[in-house]
Amino acid sequence: MEKEVVIHQWTVWPARMQPVRATMAWLVVLAGIITAGQVSILLGIGIAMAFFISVGEILLPSRYIFTSEGTEIRSIYKMTKKKWSSYTGWRETDKGFYLIGKGSRPFIIRRRSLMVYCFAERDKIINLLTKFIAPQKNDQT
């Protein structure tokens, strides 16, 4: 069995791109947690978890790692690791790249797909993605 080789890795913090909007979002999250916490500690914890799951990808930093085997994303609350063979294609967006997952139905495809945020070194990422996955020619999802 071959050892996994890290090809490229970077950290992205989308909130840094728009600090005013990120600050407002953090204030809304904090207000929701405080309000819910006054009713019940458990409700406050539940609301905090729901907020972080829903907006954590934007407000918290994420580390992206491309290896010889696949992709890996690490953030404060989750880690996702997928093989290159689990994607059918990719397309470029204004925020990065959308890797299209395999599936027979649109819902499954969306669940298995991955948004890779990348604001710098786009040419290098395009070359890496093209090496492992064919680009998507038309908008299927």
Secondary structure in CASP SS format (residue, H / E / C, confidence):
PFRMAT SS
TARGET T0000
AUTHOR 0000-0000-0000
METHOD secondary structure of the structure
MODEL  1
M C 1.00
E C 1.00
K C 1.00
E C 1.00
V C 1.00
V E 1.00
I E 1.00
H E 1.00
Q E 1.00
W E 1.00
T E 1.00
V E 1.00
W C 1.00
P H 1.00
A H 1.00
R H 1.00
M H 1.00
Q C 1.00
P H 1.00
V H 1.00
R H 1.00
A H 1.00
T H 1.00
M H 1.00
A H 1.00
W H 1.00
L H 1.00
V H 1.00
V H 1.00
L H 1.00
A H 1.00
G H 1.00
I H 1.00
I H 1.00
T H 1.00
A H 1.00
G H 1.00
Q H 1.00
V H 1.00
S C 1.00
I H 1.00
L H 1.00
L H 1.00
G H 1.00
I H 1.00
G H 1.00
I H 1.00
A H 1.00
M H 1.00
A H 1.00
F H 1.00
F H 1.00
I H 1.00
S H 1.00
V H 1.00
G H 1.00
E H 1.00
I H 1.00
L H 1.00
L C 1.00
P C 1.00
S E 1.00
R E 1.00
Y E 1.00
I E 1.00
F E 1.00
T E 1.00
S C 1.00
E C 1.00
G E 1.00
T E 1.00
E E 1.00
I E 1.00
R E 1.00
S E 1.00
I C 1.00
Y C 1.00
K C 1.00
M E 1.00
T E 1.00
K E 1.00
K E 1.00
K E 1.00
W H 1.00
S H 1.00
S H 1.00
Y E 1.00
T E 1.00
G E 1.00
W E 1.00
R E 1.00
E E 1.00
T C 1.00
D C 1.00
K C 1.00
G E 1.00
F E 1.00
Y E 1.00
L E 1.00
I E 1.00
G E 1.00
K C 1.00
G C 1.00
S C 1.00
R C 1.00
P H 1.00
F H 1.00
I H 1.00
I H 1.00
R H 1.00
R H 1.00
R H 1.00
S C 1.00
L E 1.00
M E 1.00
V E 1.00
Y E 1.00
C C 1.00
F C 1.00
A C 1.00
E C 1.00
R H 1.00
D H 1.00
K H 1.00
I H 1.00
I H 1.00
N H 1.00
L H 1.00
L H 1.00
T H 1.00
K H 1.00
F H 1.00
I C 1.00
A C 1.00
P E 1.00
Q C 1.00
K C 1.00
N C 1.00
D C 1.00
Q C 1.00
T C 1.00
END
